[in-house]
Amino acid sequence: MTEAWVCRVCGQPADESNSAVCNSCGQRFHLNLRQDSEGLECGEVWIDEQYLALEFACFVCLGKQTAEGEPPVGRGH
């Protein structure tokens, strides 16, 4: 049985083949795991130069987008 997940960023369904887990918040987000695949991108992955490990982060934790259903932060913040 496949577990059903929801993307933290866009709120749409996600599964292991099209998503990753954010190293900051621990929630799942859409991420193309292969360069030749198409689909939603709701975060980024990069190589940590100190530890030579992959780092995963959703756009919410990167400050590029608010989570689905959350109001945006006002101008004064």
Sequence and secondary structure as in RCSB ss.txt:
>XXXX:A:sequence
MTEAWVCRVCGQPADESNSAVCNSCGQRFHLNLRQDSEGLECGEVWIDEQYLALEFACFVCLGKQTAEGEPPVGR
GH
>XXXX:A:secstr
    EE TTT  EE TTSEEE TTT  EEE  SSTT      EEEEEETTTTEEEEEETTTTTSS  TT     T
T 
